[in-house]
Every structure is written in C-alpha cells, then in structure tokens.
Amino acid sequence: MTMDENQSSSEKNTNDHGALGAVEALLFLSGAPVPLEKIATLLKKDRADIEAMVATLADRYAQDPERGLQIVRGENEVTLATKPAHQALLETLAKEDLKEELTPASLETLSLIAYFGPLSRPQIDFIRGVNSTFIVRNLLVRGLVDRKPGKGNAYVYTASIDFLKYMGVGSVEELPEYHRYQDAKENYLGQTDTDLASPQEHATIS
C-alpha cells in the first residue's frame, strides 16, 4: 500500500470515528427516539452507513459492563436509554429529587418552558447551553410541565395547568412580564432553527 493510500485510509477512519461520535452526540442530545433518516440527512450519510454505526455503538455499550447506557433500536428510529440493571438506582434518585426543592437549574428550565414554550428538548438545551434531559423529566414527574407531540417525532414542552394554578394565573400570557420576553423568545428560537441543524456543534455539549 502506498503512502497516499495509507493517508487516505487514515483519513477515512478518522472521519468514520468522527461520524460515530456525532451519532452518539445526537442521540444523547435528543433524549427521545430519532429517525434513522434524520440522522443520515444531518450527517450527509447513507442510511446503511448510519445503521452500521448504530450497530457499532450498540455492540460497544453491550460489551462494556461499566457503561450504564444502551442503544434501543426500532424499525426506523433509535434512542439512548439506561440499562435495566440501574433502574432501581434511578427510581431512588427520582424519589429523592421529588422530596427536595427545585434547584436553580430546574427553575431556569421551568421559566424557559413557561415563557418561551412550547419548546423541544434540543431548543431548551441550546438556550441553556447544557443537556437538560434529567431536569425536564423531573419537571414532568412533578407535574409542572406537559409534553405533547411536535413537528416530526420530536416532543415539545409547555407549562402545565397545575403550574398555572400554583402561579395563580389562567394562562401563560398572564405570567409577570410575559409579553416583555416575547422578543427575546423570537431571537433565541431563530438561532436554534439555524444552529440545531449542525450536529458537530452539539458534540461538545455536556
């Protein structure tokens, strides 16, 4: 094999590793099943390539007992989930969290959903700059936000009736200074429409 062929092979392997990490990052960021075709479109790959990368990730998670995640694959979509062995631990953590007051991060996320909602998980993550999966699930369990189908397979989150009752208002429009924040909402959501289309940027989000 010539030097040029070695270099070409090395570049291909590097690109494949980068794409594999991008698939993992997309699944982590989404927090919900992602269509394989959507991943292929975002990464500019064939569906067969994406299916092969998903299979590789699934094998790595399954073969490493120290990893707490697994790949769950449907006919046309895929998601990241925790392994069954950790279910009891996660249930204990959820119960402990419900006994505690909302953290500043939870209050921030709840405010975003109330004032800017309906918001998808990726939009919430983009605005906050960090992954919000656990916080959003905690708010759902507490009954402070509702989840409903959005565009495509994505879910969107809105303030719940219980939250509005607790705040003493009949709708989100009656929240303090609600209308003042709508210009900021358009600014932030306009950015997410552009930036969420680039999976490479989200590979660094933690």
N, C-alpha and C positions, 0 to 999 in steps of 0.2 A: 504494500500500500504506500502510495507516495505521500510526501509531506502535505501537499494540498488536500489529499483525500482524508488524511488524519485530522487536519484542521477542520474540514467540512464536517466530519463525523463528530468531532468535539463540539462544534457549534450547534449541531443538531441536538446532541444530548443535553447541552446547556439550555437550549430553547425548550426541549421537552420537559426538563425539570422545572423551568420557569412556568410553563403552562400547567403542570401538575400542581404547583403551589397556587396558581391563580384559581384553579378549580376548587381547591381546598378553601381558599380565602372567600370565594363567592358563596360556598355552602355555609361557611361559618358566619358570614355577614348576614345572609338571608334569614337564617333561623326558621325556615319553612321549606317545604319541597320546592325545588327549582326544576323547570322543564329542561331536559337534555338539549332540546333545540335552542333554547335561550342561551345556555352556556356555550354551545357551538357558535352561535351568532356573535356573542360578546368576544369570544376568543379567536374568531375567524378560523375555526377548525371544522373539519367534517364531523358529523355525529359519531361515526365509527371511532374517530380519534378520542372523542370525549368519553365514549363508552369504555374504551380501553384504559383511559386514565382513571375513570371511576373505579374500574375493576382493580387497578393497581392500588389505589387508595384503600379500597375495601380490604384487600389482602394485607396491607401493612397494618391497618387497625386491628384486624382479626388475629394476626400472628403475634402481635405485641401485647402481652398481658398487662403491661404497665400503662397502656393508653386507655383512657376512660371513654373514648368515643367510638362510634361505629358508623359505617355507611348503611343507610336504608334505601333500597332501590325499588322503585315501582316500574311499571312498564315504560313510562315516558318521562319520569321525573326521579330526582334523587335528593336526599337530605342527610344532614349530620344529626346523630342522636347519641344520647348517653347509653352505655352498655347496661343491660339489666342488672348486673352484679352490683351496681351503685345506686339502684332505685331506693333502697331503704335509707341510705345516707342523704339523698336528695330530698326525700319526703321529710326527714328530720330537719334538714336545713330550712325547708319551706315553712314548716310549723314554727320554728324558732323565729323566722323573719316576721311572721304574722303577729307575733307577740310584741314586736318592737315597733317604735315609732318610725315613720318614713324617714329615710336618710335624705340628706341634701340632694344627692343624685336622683333619688326617686321623686322628690318634689319638683326638681328641674324637669324631669321627663314628663311627669303628670301635667305640669304647666304647659309644656310644649304641645302635648296632645290636646289639652283643653283649648288653648288659644289658636293653635295652628292646624288642628285636626280637621278632617281625617288625614292621618299620616301613616305611611307604611314604615316598617321597621328600618329599611335602608335609609329612608329620609330622616328618621329620628337619629340614627347612628351618624349620619352625615352632619347634621346640625350640631350634635353634641361632641362629635369627634372621637367617640369611643363606642364599643359594642354595648348595646342596651338590651340584649336578649333576656337576661335574668330579671332586670328591673321591670321590663314590660310584662313579663309573666307574673311577677309579684303583684303588679298593679291589677292585672286581670283576676288573680286569685282573690284579691281584696275587694273586687267588685267596683273599683274606681274607674276603670276604662272598659269599653266594649270592643270586640273585634268582629269585623264583617268582611266579606269578600270585596276586593278592589279590582283593579284592572288586571287582566290575565289571571295568574294563580296567586297573586300577592294578596295579603290581608292588609286592611287599614284599621287604625285605632282611633276611637273617639271617646270623649268624656261620657261616663255612664249617667244614667238617671240618678243613681244613688249619690254620685259625686255632686251633681247639680242640687239635689235635695240638701246635702250636707252644707253646700255653699249658700243655700237659701235663695237660689235663682231658678227661673223657669226655663232658661235656655242659655247656651254658651254666650250668646250676644249680650246677656245681662251681667256677665262677669266684669269686675272692675277694669276699666280702661281697655276693654276688648277691642273696640274699633281703632284705638291708637296703634295697636300692634299688627293690624292687617297689612300695612305697607311693608313692614319687616317680613311678614309671612310670605308675601309675593316675592320679595328679594331672595329669601332663603330657598324657597321651593323652586324658583327659577334656576338657582345654582344646582340644586340636586338633579333637576331634569337633565342638565348637561353633564355634570361630573359623575353621576352614578352610572353613566354609560361606559366609563373607563374602569375595568376591573383591576388594572395594575395599581391604581392609586389606593385601592382598598386592601391590597395585600399587606400594607403596613399598619392598618388599623388594628388596635388590640382592645 
